[in-house]
């Protein structure tokens, strides 16, 4: 297994306006796609990524490792 460390944006509470950053290990073998997106984060727009996994889950990430950024065409 090959893991990467990514920083996620997660909603702690549906009614909570603020979002919290969390770090998580993802198995590289289960990543289906990584798509660049614009995220609204702390009242400003930042570049981020949708990371889609083979189990159907999607994660909003502020950053991905450099080896994945090099593969993404923007």
PDB file of N, H, CA, C and O in Angstrom:
ATOM      1  N   UNK A   1       0.839  -1.180   0.000  1.00  0.00           N
ATOM      2  CA  UNK A   1       0.000   0.000   0.000  1.00  0.00           C
ATOM      3  C   UNK A   1       0.881   1.240   0.000  1.00  0.00           C
ATOM      4  O   UNK A   1       1.957   1.270   0.598  1.00  0.00           O
ATOM      5  N   UNK A   2       0.394   2.249  -0.682  1.00  0.00           N
ATOM      6  H   UNK A   2      -0.480   2.225  -1.168  1.00  0.00           H
ATOM      7  CA  UNK A   2       1.123   3.502  -0.802  1.00  0.00           C
ATOM      8  C   UNK A   2       0.206   4.633  -0.332  1.00  0.00           C
ATOM      9  O   UNK A   2      -0.871   4.829  -0.895  1.00  0.00           O
ATOM     10  N   UNK A   3       0.619   5.368   0.683  1.00  0.00           N
ATOM     11  H   UNK A   3       1.494   5.209   1.140  1.00  0.00           H
ATOM     12  CA  UNK A   3      -0.220   6.410   1.263  1.00  0.00           C
ATOM     13  C   UNK A   3       0.359   7.791   1.008  1.00  0.00           C
ATOM     14  O   UNK A   3       1.573   7.959   0.888  1.00  0.00           O
ATOM     15  N   UNK A   4      -0.545   8.797   0.925  1.00  0.00           N
ATOM     16  H   UNK A   4      -1.531   8.661   1.022  1.00  0.00           H
ATOM     17  CA  UNK A   4      -0.136  10.196   0.856  1.00  0.00           C
ATOM     18  C   UNK A   4      -0.862  10.957   1.952  1.00  0.00           C
ATOM     19  O   UNK A   4      -1.966  10.585   2.350  1.00  0.00           O
ATOM     20  N   UNK A   5      -0.250  12.008   2.428  1.00  0.00           N
ATOM     21  H   UNK A   5       0.647  12.310   2.104  1.00  0.00           H
ATOM     22  CA  UNK A   5      -0.850  12.864   3.442  1.00  0.00           C
ATOM     23  C   UNK A   5      -1.432  14.083   2.747  1.00  0.00           C
ATOM     24  O   UNK A   5      -0.714  14.800   2.049  1.00  0.00           O
ATOM     25  N   UNK A   6      -2.737  14.327   2.931  1.00  0.00           N
ATOM     26  H   UNK A   6      -3.320  13.745   3.498  1.00  0.00           H
ATOM     27  CA  UNK A   6      -3.402  15.492   2.341  1.00  0.00           C
ATOM     28  C   UNK A   6      -4.113  16.277   3.430  1.00  0.00           C
ATOM     29  O   UNK A   6      -4.452  15.737   4.484  1.00  0.00           O
ATOM     30  N   UNK A   7      -4.334  17.556   3.162  1.00  0.00           N
ATOM     31  H   UNK A   7      -4.058  17.994   2.307  1.00  0.00           H
ATOM     32  CA  UNK A   7      -5.046  18.430   4.093  1.00  0.00           C
ATOM     33  C   UNK A   7      -6.455  18.644   3.557  1.00  0.00           C
ATOM     34  O   UNK A   7      -6.641  19.216   2.483  1.00  0.00           O
ATOM     35  N   UNK A   8      -7.445  18.181   4.315  1.00  0.00           N
ATOM     36  H   UNK A   8      -7.294  17.717   5.188  1.00  0.00           H
ATOM     37  CA  UNK A   8      -8.846  18.239   3.899  1.00  0.00           C
ATOM     38  C   UNK A   8      -9.562  19.435   4.492  1.00  0.00           C
ATOM     39  O   UNK A   8      -9.191  19.941   5.551  1.00  0.00           O
ATOM     40  N   UNK A   9     -10.596  19.879   3.789  1.00  0.00           N
ATOM     41  H   UNK A   9     -10.897  19.468   2.929  1.00  0.00           H
ATOM     42  CA  UNK A   9     -11.556  20.824   4.340  1.00  0.00           C
ATOM     43  C   UNK A   9     -12.776  20.020   4.737  1.00  0.00           C
ATOM     44  O   UNK A   9     -13.356  19.330   3.898  1.00  0.00           O
ATOM     45  N   UNK A  10     -13.176  20.092   5.991  1.00  0.00           N
ATOM     46  H   UNK A  10     -12.705  20.653   6.672  1.00  0.00           H
ATOM     47  CA  UNK A  10     -14.336  19.333   6.449  1.00  0.00           C
ATOM     48  C   UNK A  10     -15.305  20.247   7.170  1.00  0.00           C
ATOM     49  O   UNK A  10     -14.897  21.194   7.843  1.00  0.00           O
ATOM     50  N   UNK A  11     -16.579  19.961   7.030  1.00  0.00           N
ATOM     51  H   UNK A  11     -16.910  19.192   6.484  1.00  0.00           H
ATOM     52  CA  UNK A  11     -17.617  20.672   7.771  1.00  0.00           C
ATOM     53  C   UNK A  11     -17.851  19.919   9.067  1.00  0.00           C
ATOM     54  O   UNK A  11     -18.323  18.782   9.045  1.00  0.00           O
ATOM     55  N   UNK A  12     -17.533  20.526  10.184  1.00  0.00           N
ATOM     56  H   UNK A  12     -17.150  21.450  10.202  1.00  0.00           H
ATOM     57  CA  UNK A  12     -17.767  19.889  11.488  1.00  0.00           C
ATOM     58  C   UNK A  12     -19.258  19.813  11.797  1.00  0.00           C
ATOM     59  O   UNK A  12     -19.752  18.809  12.311  1.00  0.00           O
ATOM     60  N   UNK A  13     -19.953  20.876  11.480  1.00  0.00           N
ATOM     61  H   UNK A  13     -19.552  21.692  11.063  1.00  0.00           H
ATOM     62  CA  UNK A  13     -21.375  20.962  11.773  1.00  0.00           C
ATOM     63  C   UNK A  13     -22.036  21.595  10.561  1.00  0.00           C
ATOM     64  O   UNK A  13     -21.516  22.567  10.012  1.00  0.00           O
ATOM     65  N   UNK A  14     -23.164  21.067  10.138  1.00  0.00           N
ATOM     66  H   UNK A  14     -23.587  20.278  10.584  1.00  0.00           H
ATOM     67  CA  UNK A  14     -23.841  21.577   8.955  1.00  0.00           C
ATOM     68  C   UNK A  14     -24.195  23.051   9.116  1.00  0.00           C
ATOM     69  O   UNK A  14     -24.142  23.801   8.141  1.00  0.00           O
ATOM     70  N   UNK A  15     -24.554  23.483  10.325  1.00  0.00           N
ATOM     71  H   UNK A  15     -24.596  22.874  11.117  1.00  0.00           H
ATOM     72  CA  UNK A  15     -24.941  24.867  10.546  1.00  0.00           C
ATOM     73  C   UNK A  15     -23.757  25.756  10.903  1.00  0.00           C
ATOM     74  O   UNK A  15     -23.910  26.970  11.038  1.00  0.00           O
ATOM     75  N   UNK A  16     -22.595  25.171  11.054  1.00  0.00           N
ATOM     76  H   UNK A  16     -22.470  24.185  10.944  1.00  0.00           H
ATOM     77  CA  UNK A  16     -21.402  25.941  11.383  1.00  0.00           C
ATOM     78  C   UNK A  16     -20.858  26.574  10.110  1.00  0.00           C
ATOM     79  O   UNK A  16     -20.688  25.890   9.101  1.00  0.00           O
ATOM     80  N   UNK A  17     -20.587  27.864  10.148  1.00  0.00           N
ATOM     81  H   UNK A  17     -20.725  28.420  10.967  1.00  0.00           H
ATOM     82  CA  UNK A  17     -20.108  28.578   8.970  1.00  0.00           C
ATOM     83  C   UNK A  17     -18.636  28.270   8.698  1.00  0.00           C
ATOM     84  O   UNK A  17     -18.224  28.178   7.542  1.00  0.00           O
ATOM     85  N   UNK A  18     -17.855  28.114   9.744  1.00  0.00           N
ATOM     86  H   UNK A  18     -18.190  28.189  10.683  1.00  0.00           H
ATOM     87  CA  UNK A  18     -16.425  27.900   9.575  1.00  0.00           C
ATOM     88  C   UNK A  18     -16.121  26.454   9.198  1.00  0.00           C
ATOM     89  O   UNK A  18     -16.812  25.524   9.616  1.00  0.00           O
ATOM     90  N   UNK A  19     -15.085  26.292   8.410  1.00  0.00           N
ATOM     91  H   UNK A  19     -14.524  27.047   8.070  1.00  0.00           H
ATOM     92  CA  UNK A  19     -14.627  24.963   8.035  1.00  0.00           C
ATOM     93  C   UNK A  19     -13.300  24.702   8.718  1.00  0.00           C
ATOM     94  O   UNK A  19     -12.550  25.630   9.019  1.00  0.00           O
ATOM     95  N   UNK A  20     -13.019  23.448   8.956  1.00  0.00           N
ATOM     96  H   UNK A  20     -13.629  22.694   8.712  1.00  0.00           H
ATOM     97  CA  UNK A  20     -11.832  23.061   9.707  1.00  0.00           C
ATOM     98  C   UNK A  20     -10.920  22.226   8.804  1.00  0.00           C
ATOM     99  O   UNK A  20     -11.389  21.395   8.027  1.00  0.00           O
ATOM    100  N   UNK A  21      -9.632  22.458   8.919  1.00  0.00           N
ATOM    101  H   UNK A  21      -9.251  23.133   9.551  1.00  0.00           H
ATOM    102  CA  UNK A  21      -8.655  21.660   8.174  1.00  0.00           C
ATOM    103  C   UNK A  21      -8.295  20.428   8.984  1.00  0.00           C
ATOM    104  O   UNK A  21      -8.088  20.507  10.195  1.00  0.00           O
ATOM    105  N   UNK A  22      -8.224  19.298   8.312  1.00  0.00           N
ATOM    106  H   UNK A  22      -8.393  19.234   7.329  1.00  0.00           H
ATOM    107  CA  UNK A  22      -7.782  18.061   8.948  1.00  0.00           C
ATOM    108  C   UNK A  22      -6.816  17.370   8.007  1.00  0.00           C
ATOM    109  O   UNK A  22      -6.964  17.450   6.788  1.00  0.00           O
ATOM    110  N   UNK A  23      -5.834  16.697   8.566  1.00  0.00           N
ATOM    111  H   UNK A  23      -5.714  16.632   9.556  1.00  0.00           H
ATOM    112  CA  UNK A  23      -4.894  15.932   7.752  1.00  0.00           C
ATOM    113  C   UNK A  23      -5.309  14.470   7.790  1.00  0.00           C
ATOM    114  O   UNK A  23      -5.703  13.946   8.831  1.00  0.00           O
ATOM    115  N   UNK A  24      -5.214  13.819   6.628  1.00  0.00           N
ATOM    116  H   UNK A  24      -4.894  14.245   5.782  1.00  0.00           H
ATOM    117  CA  UNK A  24      -5.629  12.427   6.517  1.00  0.00           C
ATOM    118  C   UNK A  24      -4.682  11.700   5.557  1.00  0.00           C
ATOM    119  O   UNK A  24      -4.156  12.294   4.615  1.00  0.00           O
ATOM    120  N   UNK A  25      -4.477  10.421   5.811  1.00  0.00           N
ATOM    121  H   UNK A  25      -4.903   9.939   6.576  1.00  0.00           H
ATOM    122  CA  UNK A  25      -3.706   9.577   4.898  1.00  0.00           C
ATOM    123  C   UNK A  25      -4.670   8.915   3.921  1.00  0.00           C
ATOM    124  O   UNK A  25      -5.659   8.309   4.334  1.00  0.00           O
ATOM    125  N   UNK A  26      -4.385   9.029   2.630  1.00  0.00           N
ATOM    126  H   UNK A  26      -3.581   9.522   2.295  1.00  0.00           H
ATOM    127  CA  UNK A  26      -5.192   8.380   1.605  1.00  0.00           C
ATOM    128  C   UNK A  26      -4.344   7.344   0.884  1.00  0.00           C
ATOM    129  O   UNK A  26      -3.163   7.567   0.615  1.00  0.00           O
ATOM    130  N   UNK A  27      -4.958   6.211   0.576  1.00  0.00           N
ATOM    131  H   UNK A  27      -5.917   6.030   0.794  1.00  0.00           H
ATOM    132  CA  UNK A  27      -4.286   5.155  -0.170  1.00  0.00           C
ATOM    133  C   UNK A  27      -4.259   5.552  -1.646  1.00  0.00           C
ATOM    134  O   UNK A  27      -5.309   5.708  -2.270  1.00  0.00           O
ATOM    135  N   UNK A  28      -3.067   5.713  -2.195  1.00  0.00           N
ATOM    136  H   UNK A  28      -2.214   5.586  -1.687  1.00  0.00           H
ATOM    137  CA  UNK A  28      -2.897   6.140  -3.582  1.00  0.00           C
ATOM    138  C   UNK A  28      -3.559   5.157  -4.545  1.00  0.00           C
ATOM    139  O   UNK A  28      -4.058   5.568  -5.593  1.00  0.00           O
ATOM    140  N   UNK A  29      -3.571   3.873  -4.212  1.00  0.00           N
ATOM    141  H   UNK A  29      -3.165   3.539  -3.361  1.00  0.00           H
ATOM    142  CA  UNK A  29      -4.155   2.857  -5.088  1.00  0.00           C
ATOM    143  C   UNK A  29      -5.667   3.005  -5.237  1.00  0.00           C
ATOM    144  O   UNK A  29      -6.250   2.427  -6.154  1.00  0.00           O
ATOM    145  N   UNK A  30      -6.312   3.763  -4.358  1.00  0.00           N
ATOM    146  H   UNK A  30      -5.839   4.233  -3.612  1.00  0.00           H
ATOM    147  CA  UNK A  30      -7.765   3.924  -4.401  1.00  0.00           C
ATOM    148  C   UNK A  30      -8.200   5.290  -4.919  1.00  0.00           C
ATOM    149  O   UNK A  30      -9.397   5.576  -4.952  1.00  0.00           O
ATOM    150  N   UNK A  31      -7.259   6.137  -5.322  1.00  0.00           N
ATOM    151  H   UNK A  31      -6.286   5.905  -5.296  1.00  0.00           H
ATOM    152  CA  UNK A  31      -7.612   7.442  -5.891  1.00  0.00           C
ATOM    153  C   UNK A  31      -8.020   7.243  -7.344  1.00  0.00           C
ATOM    154  O   UNK A  31      -7.272   6.670  -8.136  1.00  0.00           O
ATOM    155  N   UNK A  32      -9.229   7.728  -7.689  1.00  0.00           N
ATOM    156  H   UNK A  32      -9.837   8.193  -7.046  1.00  0.00           H
ATOM    157  CA  UNK A  32      -9.738   7.623  -9.049  1.00  0.00           C
ATOM    158  C   UNK A  32      -9.370   8.872  -9.842  1.00  0.00           C
ATOM    159  O   UNK A  32      -8.919   8.774 -10.983  1.00  0.00           O
ATOM    160  N   UNK A  33      -9.564  10.056  -9.237  1.00  0.00           N
ATOM    161  H   UNK A  33      -9.930  10.136  -8.310  1.00  0.00           H
ATOM    162  CA  UNK A  33      -9.250  11.295  -9.945  1.00  0.00           C
ATOM    163  C   UNK A  33      -8.931  12.416  -8.964  1.00  0.00           C
ATOM    164  O   UNK A  33      -9.359  12.404  -7.810  1.00  0.00           O
ATOM    165  N   UNK A  34      -8.163  13.383  -9.461  1.00  0.00           N
ATOM    166  H   UNK A  34      -7.816  13.392 -10.399  1.00  0.00           H
ATOM    167  CA  UNK A  34      -7.863  14.609  -8.725  1.00  0.00           C
ATOM    168  C   UNK A  34      -8.153  15.758  -9.677  1.00  0.00           C
ATOM    169  O   UNK A  34      -7.563  15.851 -10.753  1.00  0.00           O
ATOM    170  N   UNK A  35      -9.073  16.638  -9.269  1.00  0.00           N
ATOM    171  H   UNK A  35      -9.552  16.563  -8.395  1.00  0.00           H
ATOM    172  CA  UNK A  35      -9.516  17.725 -10.136  1.00  0.00           C
ATOM    173  C   UNK A  35      -9.260  19.064  -9.459  1.00  0.00           C
ATOM    174  O   UNK A  35      -9.662  19.246  -8.309  1.00  0.00           O
ATOM    175  N   UNK A  36      -8.600  20.016 -10.135  1.00  0.00           N
ATOM    176  H   UNK A  36      -8.274  19.868 -11.069  1.00  0.00           H
ATOM    177  CA  UNK A  36      -8.402  21.339  -9.542  1.00  0.00           C
ATOM    178  C   UNK A  36      -9.726  22.102  -9.487  1.00  0.00           C
ATOM    179  O   UNK A  36     -10.493  22.086 -10.450  1.00  0.00           O
ATOM    180  N   UNK A  37      -9.994  22.769  -8.366  1.00  0.00           N
ATOM    181  H   UNK A  37      -9.371  22.782  -7.583  1.00  0.00           H
ATOM    182  CA  UNK A  37     -11.219  23.554  -8.178  1.00  0.00           C
ATOM    183  C   UNK A  37     -10.882  24.829  -7.408  1.00  0.00           C
ATOM    184  O   UNK A  37      -9.804  24.948  -6.826  1.00  0.00           O
ATOM    185  N   UNK A  38     -11.815  25.776  -7.413  1.00  0.00           N
ATOM    186  H   UNK A  38     -12.691  25.678  -7.886  1.00  0.00           H
ATOM    187  CA  UNK A  38     -11.708  26.962  -6.574  1.00  0.00           C
ATOM    188  C   UNK A  38     -12.564  26.744  -5.339  1.00  0.00           C
ATOM    189  O   UNK A  38     -13.725  26.349  -5.444  1.00  0.00           O
ATOM    190  N   UNK A  39     -11.988  27.003  -4.160  1.00  0.00           N
ATOM    191  H   UNK A  39     -11.045  27.324  -4.075  1.00  0.00           H
ATOM    192  CA  UNK A  39     -12.682  26.806  -2.892  1.00  0.00           C
ATOM    193  C   UNK A  39     -12.872  28.136  -2.190  1.00  0.00           C
ATOM    194  O   UNK A  39     -11.968  28.972  -2.184  1.00  0.00           O
ATOM    195  N   UNK A  40     -14.035  28.340  -1.600  1.00  0.00           N
ATOM    196  H   UNK A  40     -14.770  27.661  -1.605  1.00  0.00           H
ATOM    197  CA  UNK A  40     -14.256  29.492  -0.745  1.00  0.00           C
ATOM    198  C   UNK A  40     -13.802  29.097   0.650  1.00  0.00           C
ATOM    199  O   UNK A  40     -14.412  28.244   1.293  1.00  0.00           O
ATOM    200  N   UNK A  41     -12.731  29.721   1.111  1.00  0.00           N
ATOM    201  H   UNK A  41     -12.235  30.414   0.588  1.00  0.00           H
ATOM    202  CA  UNK A  41     -12.133  29.360   2.391  1.00  0.00           C
ATOM    203  C   UNK A  41     -11.822  30.624   3.163  1.00  0.00           C
ATOM    204  O   UNK A  41     -11.017  31.445   2.722  1.00  0.00           O
ATOM    205  N   UNK A  42     -12.462  30.787   4.323  1.00  0.00           N
ATOM    206  H   UNK A  42     -13.117  30.121   4.680  1.00  0.00           H
ATOM    207  CA  UNK A  42     -12.280  31.945   5.193  1.00  0.00           C
ATOM    208  C   UNK A  42     -12.457  33.244   4.415  1.00  0.00           C
ATOM    209  O   UNK A  42     -11.603  34.130   4.468  1.00  0.00           O
ATOM    210  N   UNK A  43     -13.568  33.351   3.695  1.00  0.00           N
ATOM    211  H   UNK A  43     -14.262  32.632   3.653  1.00  0.00           H
ATOM    212  CA  UNK A  43     -14.003  34.540   2.957  1.00  0.00           C
ATOM    213  C   UNK A  43     -13.091  34.905   1.790  1.00  0.00           C
ATOM    214  O   UNK A  43     -13.129  36.044   1.325  1.00  0.00           O
ATOM    215  N   UNK A  44     -12.287  33.988   1.313  1.00  0.00           N
ATOM    216  H   UNK A  44     -12.256  33.063   1.691  1.00  0.00           H
ATOM    217  CA  UNK A  44     -11.495  34.242   0.116  1.00  0.00           C
ATOM    218  C   UNK A  44     -11.433  32.971  -0.726  1.00  0.00           C
ATOM    219  O   UNK A  44     -11.556  31.858  -0.214  1.00  0.00           O
ATOM    220  N   UNK A  45     -11.241  33.163  -2.022  1.00  0.00           N
ATOM    221  H   UNK A  45     -11.141  34.067  -2.437  1.00  0.00           H
ATOM    222  CA  UNK A  45     -11.193  32.035  -2.946  1.00  0.00           C
ATOM    223  C   UNK A  45      -9.757  31.519  -3.028  1.00  0.00           C
ATOM    224  O   UNK A  45      -8.818  32.280  -3.267  1.00  0.00           O
ATOM    225  N   UNK A  46      -9.609  30.209  -2.824  1.00  0.00           N
ATOM    226  H   UNK A  46     -10.371  29.591  -2.630  1.00  0.00           H
ATOM    227  CA  UNK A  46      -8.288  29.576  -2.895  1.00  0.00           C
ATOM    228  C   UNK A  46      -8.350  28.423  -3.880  1.00  0.00           C
ATOM    229  O   UNK A  46      -9.415  27.856  -4.125  1.00  0.00           O
ATOM    230  N   UNK A  47      -7.202  28.083  -4.441  1.00  0.00           N
ATOM    231  H   UNK A  47      -6.337  28.543  -4.242  1.00  0.00           H
ATOM    232  CA  UNK A  47      -7.130  26.914  -5.314  1.00  0.00           C
ATOM    233  C   UNK A  47      -7.088  25.660  -4.454  1.00  0.00           C
ATOM    234  O   UNK A  47      -6.351  25.588  -3.470  1.00  0.00           O
ATOM    235  N   UNK A  48      -7.877  24.687  -4.834  1.00  0.00           N
ATOM    236  H   UNK A  48      -8.475  24.745  -5.634  1.00  0.00           H
ATOM    237  CA  UNK A  48      -7.929  23.434  -4.105  1.00  0.00           C
ATOM    238  C   UNK A  48      -8.141  22.283  -5.073  1.00  0.00           C
ATOM    239  O   UNK A  48      -7.998  22.449  -6.285  1.00  0.00           O
ATOM    240  N   UNK A  49      -8.480  21.117  -4.539  1.00  0.00           N
ATOM    241  H   UNK A  49      -8.596  20.982  -3.555  1.00  0.00           H
ATOM    242  CA  UNK A  49      -8.612  19.908  -5.355  1.00  0.00           C
ATOM    243  C   UNK A  49      -9.758  19.046  -4.845  1.00  0.00           C
ATOM    244  O   UNK A  49      -9.965  18.928  -3.638  1.00  0.00           O
ATOM    245  N   UNK A  50     -10.506  18.441  -5.777  1.00  0.00           N
ATOM    246  H   UNK A  50     -10.337  18.537  -6.758  1.00  0.00           H
ATOM    247  CA  UNK A  50     -11.437  17.365  -5.461  1.00  0.00           C
ATOM    248  C   UNK A  50     -10.659  16.081  -5.627  1.00  0.00           C
ATOM    249  O   UNK A  50     -10.113  15.829  -6.701  1.00  0.00           O
ATOM    250  N   UNK A  51     -10.593  15.267  -4.600  1.00  0.00           N
ATOM    251  H   UNK A  51     -11.036  15.472  -3.728  1.00  0.00           H
ATOM    252  CA  UNK A  51      -9.963  13.952  -4.697  1.00  0.00           C
ATOM    253  C   UNK A  51     -11.083  12.926  -4.597  1.00  0.00           C
ATOM    254  O   UNK A  51     -11.758  12.828  -3.572  1.00  0.00           O
ATOM    255  N   UNK A  52     -11.276  12.161  -5.673  1.00  0.00           N
ATOM    256  H   UNK A  52     -10.728  12.241  -6.505  1.00  0.00           H
ATOM    257  CA  UNK A  52     -12.340  11.161  -5.720  1.00  0.00           C
ATOM    258  C   UNK A  52     -11.732   9.778  -5.529  1.00  0.00           C
ATOM    259  O   UNK A  52     -10.743   9.424  -6.170  1.00  0.00           O
ATOM    260  N   UNK A  53     -12.343   9.003  -4.635  1.00  0.00           N
ATOM    261  H   UNK A  53     -13.147   9.291  -4.114  1.00  0.00           H
ATOM    262  CA  UNK A  53     -11.832   7.677  -4.286  1.00  0.00           C
ATOM    263  C   UNK A  53     -12.662   6.584  -4.967  1.00  0.00           C
ATOM    264  O   UNK A  53     -13.766   6.843  -5.446  1.00  0.00           O
ATOM    265  N   UNK A  54     -12.127   5.371  -5.007  1.00  0.00           N
ATOM    266  H   UNK A  54     -11.230   5.160  -4.619  1.00  0.00           H
ATOM    267  CA  UNK A  54     -12.805   4.252  -5.667  1.00  0.00           C
ATOM    268  C   UNK A  54     -14.094   3.840  -4.959  1.00  0.00           C
ATOM    269  O   UNK A  54     -14.946   3.196  -5.571  1.00  0.00           O
ATOM    270  N   UNK A  55     -14.255   4.196  -3.683  1.00  0.00           N
ATOM    271  H   UNK A  55     -13.563   4.719  -3.186  1.00  0.00           H
ATOM    272  CA  UNK A  55     -15.485   3.856  -2.960  1.00  0.00           C
ATOM    273  C   UNK A  55     -16.570   4.919  -3.145  1.00  0.00           C
ATOM    274  O   UNK A  55     -17.633   4.826  -2.531  1.00  0.00           O
ATOM    275  N   UNK A  56     -16.312   5.933  -3.991  1.00  0.00           N
ATOM    276  H   UNK A  56     -15.449   6.008  -4.490  1.00  0.00           H
ATOM    277  CA  UNK A  56     -17.305   6.960  -4.281  1.00  0.00           C
ATOM    278  C   UNK A  56     -17.196   8.207  -3.426  1.00  0.00           C
ATOM    279  O   UNK A  56     -17.875   9.196  -3.704  1.00  0.00           O
ATOM    280  N   UNK A  57     -16.371   8.193  -2.405  1.00  0.00           N
ATOM    281  H   UNK A  57     -15.820   7.390  -2.180  1.00  0.00           H
ATOM    282  CA  UNK A  57     -16.217   9.369  -1.549  1.00  0.00           C
ATOM    283  C   UNK A  57     -15.378  10.422  -2.257  1.00  0.00           C
ATOM    284  O   UNK A  57     -14.458  10.106  -3.011  1.00  0.00           O
ATOM    285  N   UNK A  58     -15.723  11.701  -1.993  1.00  0.00           N
ATOM    286  H   UNK A  58     -16.470  11.958  -1.381  1.00  0.00           H
ATOM    287  CA  UNK A  58     -14.969  12.820  -2.544  1.00  0.00           C
ATOM    288  C   UNK A  58     -14.481  13.679  -1.393  1.00  0.00           C
ATOM    289  O   UNK A  58     -15.199  13.896  -0.417  1.00  0.00           O
ATOM    290  N   UNK A  59     -13.272  14.159  -1.512  1.00  0.00           N
ATOM    291  H   UNK A  59     -12.689  13.982  -2.305  1.00  0.00           H
ATOM    292  CA  UNK A  59     -12.677  15.009  -0.489  1.00  0.00           C
ATOM    293  C   UNK A  59     -12.238  16.325  -1.113  1.00  0.00           C
ATOM    294  O   UNK A  59     -11.672  16.347  -2.206  1.00  0.00           O
ATOM    295  N   UNK A  60     -12.505  17.432  -0.403  1.00  0.00           N
ATOM    296  H   UNK A  60     -12.964  17.414   0.485  1.00  0.00           H
ATOM    297  CA  UNK A  60     -12.011  18.748  -0.817  1.00  0.00           C
ATOM    298  C   UNK A  60     -10.678  18.968  -0.117  1.00  0.00           C
ATOM    299  O   UNK A  60     -10.614  18.989   1.112  1.00  0.00           O
ATOM    300  N   UNK A  61      -9.626  19.130  -0.890  1.00  0.00           N
ATOM    301  H   UNK A  61      -9.679  19.113  -1.888  1.00  0.00           H
ATOM    302  CA  UNK A  61      -8.282  19.276  -0.326  1.00  0.00           C
ATOM    303  C   UNK A  61      -7.717  20.643  -0.666  1.00  0.00           C
ATOM    304  O   UNK A  61      -7.921  21.161  -1.764  1.00  0.00           O
ATOM    305  N   UNK A  62      -7.009  21.213   0.283  1.00  0.00           N
ATOM    306  H   UNK A  62      -6.843  20.792   1.175  1.00  0.00           H
ATOM    307  CA  UNK A  62      -6.303  22.462   0.029  1.00  0.00           C
ATOM    308  C   UNK A  62      -5.013  22.215  -0.731  1.00  0.00           C
ATOM    309  O   UNK A  62      -4.563  23.072  -1.491  1.00  0.00           O
ATOM    310  N   UNK A  63      -4.422  21.058  -0.531  1.00  0.00           N
ATOM    311  H   UNK A  63      -4.787  20.362   0.087  1.00  0.00           H
ATOM    312  CA  UNK A  63      -3.141  20.771  -1.152  1.00  0.00           C
ATOM    313  C   UNK A  63      -3.013  19.271  -1.398  1.00  0.00           C
ATOM    314  O   UNK A  63      -3.567  18.456  -0.660  1.00  0.00           O
ATOM    315  N   UNK A  64      -2.283  18.927  -2.434  1.00  0.00           N
ATOM    316  H   UNK A  64      -1.833  19.589  -3.033  1.00  0.00           H
ATOM    317  CA  UNK A  64      -1.938  17.539  -2.714  1.00  0.00           C
ATOM    318  C   UNK A  64      -0.426  17.477  -2.919  1.00  0.00           C
ATOM    319  O   UNK A  64       0.189  18.505  -3.201  1.00  0.00           O
ATOM    320  N   UNK A  65       0.184  16.308  -2.787  1.00  0.00           N
ATOM    321  H   UNK A  65      -0.317  15.473  -2.558  1.00  0.00           H
ATOM    322  CA  UNK A  65       1.630  16.206  -2.973  1.00  0.00           C
ATOM    323  C   UNK A  65       2.077  16.653  -4.372  1.00  0.00           C
ATOM    324  O   UNK A  65       1.317  16.578  -5.337  1.00  0.00           O
ATOM    325  N   UNK A  66       3.306  17.111  -4.451  1.00  0.00           N
ATOM    326  H   UNK A  66       3.923  17.172  -3.667  1.00  0.00           H
ATOM    327  CA  UNK A  66       3.865  17.671  -5.685  1.00  0.00           C
ATOM    328  C   UNK A  66       3.798  16.695  -6.857  1.00  0.00           C
ATOM    329  O   UNK A  66       3.547  17.114  -7.988  1.00  0.00           O
ATOM    330  N   UNK A  67       4.016  15.415  -6.614  1.00  0.00           N
ATOM    331  H   UNK A  67       4.219  15.075  -5.696  1.00  0.00           H
ATOM    332  CA  UNK A  67       3.998  14.451  -7.723  1.00  0.00           C
ATOM    333  C   UNK A  67       2.629  14.374  -8.399  1.00  0.00           C
ATOM    334  O   UNK A  67       2.546  14.038  -9.580  1.00  0.00           O
ATOM    335  N   UNK A  68       1.554  14.681  -7.666  1.00  0.00           N
ATOM    336  H   UNK A  68       1.621  14.954  -6.706  1.00  0.00           H
ATOM    337  CA  UNK A  68       0.219  14.711  -8.264  1.00  0.00           C
ATOM    338  C   UNK A  68      -0.033  16.041  -8.961  1.00  0.00           C
ATOM    339  O   UNK A  68      -0.676  16.075 -10.011  1.00  0.00           O
ATOM    340  N   UNK A  69       0.463  17.133  -8.394  1.00  0.00           N
ATOM    341  H   UNK A  69       0.986  17.106  -7.542  1.00  0.00           H
ATOM    342  CA  UNK A  69       0.309  18.450  -9.031  1.00  0.00           C
ATOM    343  C   UNK A  69       0.977  18.471 -10.399  1.00  0.00           C
ATOM    344  O   UNK A  69       0.467  19.095 -11.330  1.00  0.00           O
ATOM    345  N   UNK A  70       2.110  17.797 -10.526  1.00  0.00           N
ATOM    346  H   UNK A  70       2.524  17.291  -9.769  1.00  0.00           H
ATOM    347  CA  UNK A  70       2.831  17.763 -11.799  1.00  0.00           C
ATOM    348  C   UNK A  70       2.035  17.045 -12.885  1.00  0.00           C
ATOM    349  O   UNK A  70       2.233  17.315 -14.070  1.00  0.00           O
ATOM    350  N   UNK A  71       1.142  16.138 -12.504  1.00  0.00           N
ATOM    351  H   UNK A  71       0.981  15.919 -11.541  1.00  0.00           H
ATOM    352  CA  UNK A  71       0.344  15.378 -13.468  1.00  0.00           C
ATOM    353  C   UNK A  71      -0.928  16.101 -13.898  1.00  0.00           C
ATOM    354  O   UNK A  71      -1.525  15.753 -14.918  1.00  0.00           O
ATOM    355  N   UNK A  72      -1.347  17.105 -13.127  1.00  0.00           N
ATOM    356  H   UNK A  72      -0.863  17.388 -12.299  1.00  0.00           H
ATOM    357  CA  UNK A  72      -2.617  17.791 -13.378  1.00  0.00           C
ATOM    358  C   UNK A  72      -2.435  18.886 -14.416  1.00  0.00           C
ATOM    359  O   UNK A  72      -1.528  19.712 -14.314  1.00  0.00           O
ATOM    360  N   UNK A  73      -3.310  18.880 -15.418  1.00  0.00           N
ATOM    361  H   UNK A  73      -4.046  18.209 -15.501  1.00  0.00           H
ATOM    362  CA  UNK A  73      -3.318  19.932 -16.439  1.00  0.00           C
ATOM    363  C   UNK A  73      -4.395  20.931 -16.055  1.00  0.00           C
ATOM    364  O   UNK A  73      -5.565  20.570 -15.927  1.00  0.00           O
ATOM    365  N   UNK A  74      -4.004  22.186 -15.871  1.00  0.00           N
ATOM    366  H   UNK A  74      -3.054  22.479 -15.975  1.00  0.00           H
ATOM    367  CA  UNK A  74      -4.981  23.221 -15.482  1.00  0.00           C
ATOM    368  C   UNK A  74      -5.298  24.115 -16.649  1.00  0.00           C
ATOM    369  O   UNK A  74      -6.097  25.042 -16.516  1.00  0.00           O
TER     370      UNK A  74
END
